[in-house]
Amino acid sequence: MNNNNFNIFSLMDRYIFTELIPPLIFGMGLFTSLGVAIGTLFDLVRKVTESGLLLDVAIKILLLKMPEFLVLAFPMSILLAGLMAYSRLSSDSEIIALRSIGINVYRLIIPAIILSLLITGLTFFFNDYVSPIANNQATTILDEALKKDTNKFKQNNIIYPEYRKITKENGEKESSLIRLFYAEEFDGKIMKDLTIIDRSQPNLTQIILAQSATWNIADNKWDFYNGSIYLLTPDGSYRNIITFQQQQLDLPQTPLKLGKKCKDYNEMTIRESYQCLDSLKDSEDEKKIRKLKVRIQEKFALPFICLVFGILGSALGISPQNRGKATSFGICVLVVFSYYLLAFLSSALGVSGTVSPLISAWSPNILGLGIAIILLIKSAN
């Protein structure tokens, strides 16, 4: 009897998989096409007609942008697949027949959960490896085609304030500016037209002016060229002026990291995002740091919405109400819109510092999973 049950369940799993796969493929094609059309195609058509972008270049950029929209289509497609497959089984009373022989609701959705886990892994791979590389290539190709400067390391007006904690007479600690680093231009190797105000030594302020500077990897110091050092007393008068053709100074490497501007969020892998975060830690730009932390957590959280949507779609589809394909599609659109609205609001709260990046990124998933479990329990009863 156990063997017969095992065979029936295995046959049932294969049968449910055959119901899930067609709407999944349909959803992938539909949602990816809509995303590409709305998000990229119209803009590329405008660039072809107005900016002279070559058609073959536009097609190449369009293909490179597809992985980004494929990532967004994965969770929507698994939601639509669960809704349509289980709604079809429910409307034809096949769910009732299966439950009449002792198969419970939780067992029925196992194929959907397995498929959702596979799509979750696929989404993570595309979101962290394929999509960032493709987006970066698309941006580079577009900039080259439109004759824009593609030097990723060129940046102007690099400002780095360095602080140190000091203890006041009343015992309170506060941040005090000890050094201000400014470079007018950075081309990836050489910083030009630098001004450094150094207050790190007691009762002495140094103002360093230099035409250029490079980071000396061997000595782990800065090499400054063609400049002057002005030594000031506490009352603001000059103590001494030193001119130099080359001068090595022991200053932090952080301005170099700041000069190497981070890529766009959509063009960075998780590893690159953490490297960017490390370079920003000393910048005192709390908002930018918080935003990057939120985006990193979102890169982890996004793939798991496939699992949530898989359970949610199955729970909605398996309920006794009869639903046609049009109704299932309408419910799918409503759920997706509600989720992304919630994700947008949660992301804004995380960036503003109202909630932590972890809560900001994962709360929509947790809420969606809670709703899915409640609906599943209700269907089971």
N, C-alpha and C positions, 0 to 999 in steps of 0.2 A: 504493500500500500504506500509506503514511504517513497518507493521508486516511482510509482505512478504519479504521486503528488509532485515529486521533483520534476518529472517530465512535463506535467501539465504546467507547472510554474515556468519552466524554461520556455515552453512553447508560448505561454502568455507573455513573457518578457519580449520574445522576438516579435510577437504580434504587436505589442504596444510600441516597440521601437519602429516598426514599419509605419505606424500611425504618426509617430513624432517626426521622423526624418523629412517627409515631403513639406509640411508647413515650416520646418526649420530652414530648409533650403530656400523656400519661397520668401520667407522673412528676410533671410540674408541678402537675397537679390534685391528685394523691394526697399528695405531700409538703407542699404548701402547706396543704391542708386539715388534715393531721395536725398541722402546726406551729401553725396558728391555734387548733385545738381544744385542744391541750395547753398552749400558751403563753399564750393570751388568753381563749378562750371560757369555760372553767371559772371563771376569776377574775371575768369580767364577769357571769356568771350569779349568782355569789355576791353581787356588789355590787348586782345588781338585786333579789335576794330579801332581802338583809340591810341594805343601805344605802339602799335606795329609789331607785337609779339608774333613770332612765326608759328604757324599752325602745328608743325611737328613738335616744336618745343612745348606748346600748350598741351598737346596730347601726352607728352612724356611727364609733364608736371601733374596732369590729371591722374595718370596711373600711379605716380608716386604718392599722391594724396589719398588714394583709396584705402591703404591700411588704417589710417586714422579713423575713417568713417566705418571701416569694417569692425574696429574695436567697439564702436558705439552700437553697431548693428547686432553684435553677438547677444547681449542681454535681451534686447527687444525681440530677437528671433526666438530665443528659447522660451520667452514668455508667451509669444504667439503660438509656438508649437504645443506647449502644454495646454493652453486654452482650447485650441482647435481640436487636438487629438482626443483629449478627455471629454470635451463637449460632444464630439461625434459618438464616442463610446457610450456616453450617458444618454444622449437623445435616442439612440437605437436600443436602449435597455440592456446593453452588454455589461455595463457596470453592475446593474441589478442582478444579472445572471451570475456574474463572477462572485458577487457578495453572497448570493444564495447558496453557493457551495463552500462557503466558509472563508473566502479570501477577503481580508479587511482592507480598508482604504489605504492604510499605511503601506501595505505590501504592494498595492496597485501602483503607487507613485515611485517605487524604487527604480524602474527604468528611466523615469524622468530625472530623478536625482543623479543617477549614473551619467546620463547624457549631459546634465548641467555641470557636473564636475569636470567632464572632458572639455566642455566649452569654456569653463573657468580657466583651466590650464592653458588652453589655446588663446584666450583673451589676454592672459598675463604675458604670454610669449610675444604676441603681437604688440601689446601696449608698451612693453619694456625693451624690446629688441628691434622689431621690424618697423613700427610706426615712427619712433624718434629718428632713426637713420634715414628713412624715406622722407620725412618732413624736412630734415636738414638738407638733404640733397635737392629737394624741390625748391627750397628757399634759395640755395646757392645758384641753381640753374636759372631761376627767375631773375635774380639780381644780375647775373652775368648777361642774360638776354636783354635786360633793360638798361645795361651799362651802368649798374650801380656798383659802388665799392664793396667788394666781397671780403675785404680784410677783416676777419673776425676779431682780431686783437687790437685794432685801431680804436683809440678812445681819447676824448679830450676832457680836460678839466677834472683830473683825478684828485680828490681831496680825501685825506685820511687823518682824522683826529685820533690821537692816542691818549687814553685816560689812565689815571692811577688812583686807587682808593687811598684817601687820607683820613686820619682821625682828628676831629676837631677837639677843642678844649673841653666841651661838654660830653665827649665820648661818642658822639655820632660820627658815622662814616659817610663820606660823600665823594663823588668822582671829581677829580681835578684834571684839567687839561695840561699835559706835560709836553706834548709835541704835536705840531700841526704840519702835515706834509701836503704840498701842492705841486702838481706837475701839469703843465698846460697841454702836453700831448704825449701819447705813448703809441708806438707803432708795433708793439709786440716784443721788441728787444731793447729799444732805447727810449728813455724818458727825456723830454726836452723842456727847457725853461722852468727850472725847479726853484721853489722857495720853501725852506723849512724853518719853522720857528721852534727852537728847542729850549724848553724850560725844565728839563729833567734834573739839572744840577742846582743845588741850593745857591741863592744869591747871584745867579748868573744866567743870562739869557743869550742864546746864540741865534743869529739869523744867517742862514746859509743860502746863498744864491749861486746857481750853476746853470750853464748852458745845456748840459746833458748829464745823464747818469745811467749806469748799467749795473745789474746785479752780478757780483763776482761769486760764481758757484763754488770755486775752490776755497776761497777764504770766508764764504758765507757773510759777506759784507757788501756795501754799496761802494762803487767807484764813481766819484763825481769829477767832472771835467770843466775847466775854464770857468772859475767862479771866485767868490769871496766869502769869507766868514766874518761876520760882525759880532764882536763881543760887547754885551751891554751890562752895565751895573744895575743894581736894583732901582736906582732913581731914573733910569732910562738913558743915561749918557754913555757914549762910546768909550770902551776901555781899550780896544785894539781892533785893527782890521787886518785880516790875513787874506792875501790873494794866492791862488793856486792854479796850476794847469791840470793837476790830477791830485785828488785827495780821497783817501779811503775812510769811510765813516761806518761805525757800527750802529746801524738803524734797522728797524724791523723789516721783514720781507713782505709784510702785509700789503703795502701799496702796489707791489708787483702783482699780487693775487687779485687785487681790486681792478687793476688795469686790464687783466685778462677777463674781459666781460663774459658773464655766463650766457649760455645760449638761451633761447626761448624755452619756456617750460615744456612745450610740446616736442622739443627737439632734444631733450635730455633723457637718458636712461636713469634708473634709480641710482646707480653708482655715480654717474655724472652729477646728479642732483645733490648727492651728499658731498661731493667734492666742491661744488659751488657753495653749499651751505658752510663748509669749513672755511672757505675764503671770505665769507661774509661775517663770520663770528666777531671779528674785531672792528667791524665797520660802524657799530652803534646804530645801524639802520634797522631798528626793531621791526618795523612794518614789513620790510622786504624779507627779513629773516622768517617772520611768522608766516608770510605768504608762501615761501618756499617749503617750510615745514608742512603746511597744509597740503601743498601739491604733492609732496612725497608720500604722505599718508593716503592721499586720493589715488595715487598710482597703485598702492597695495589694495585699497578697498574696492576699486572699480571692478576688477575681475570677479570678485565674490558676489556682486549683484546678479551674476548669471545664475548662481545657486539659489539665491533668494527668489529671483523671478521664475526659475524652474519650479520651485515648490509652490509659489504663489499662483502661477498659471495652472498648475495641476489641481490645486485646491479649488480654484474658481471653476475650472472646467468639469471637475468631478461631481460638483453639486447637482442636485436633481433637476434644476431648471433647464429647459430646452433652449439651446442657443444655436443660431445659425452662424455661418462663417462671417457674415457682416457684423453681427453682434459681437462675436469674439474679437474681431479686428478693432471695433469701437472701444471695447473694454481695454484692449491692449494699449491703444493710443492714450486713453484716459489714465491708466496706471503709469505709463512711461512719462507722461506730462507731469503727473503728480510727484513722481520720484525725482525727476530732474529739477522741478521747482523747489522741492524740499532740499535737494543736494545743493542747489544754488544758494538758498538762504543759510544753510548750515555752513557752507564754505565762507560766506560773507561774515558770519559770526566768528569763524576761526581766524580769518585774516584780521579782523578788528581786535582780536584778543579777548572777546567775550567768553569763548570756550576754548579748550585746548585743541591743538591740531588733530589729536587722536579722536576726540569726541566729534569734532567737526566732520572728519572724513567718514567715520564709521557709524554715526548715529542714523543716517538714512537706511543703511543696510540692516541695522539692528531693529529699527522700527518696522521695516518691510518684512523681516523674518518673523517678528512677533505677530504681525497681521496674518501672514501666511499660515503660521502654526494654529492661530485661533480659528481661521476658516477651515483648516484641515480637520481639527477636532470637531468642529460643528458638522462638517460633512460626514465624519465617521460616526457621529451619534444620530 
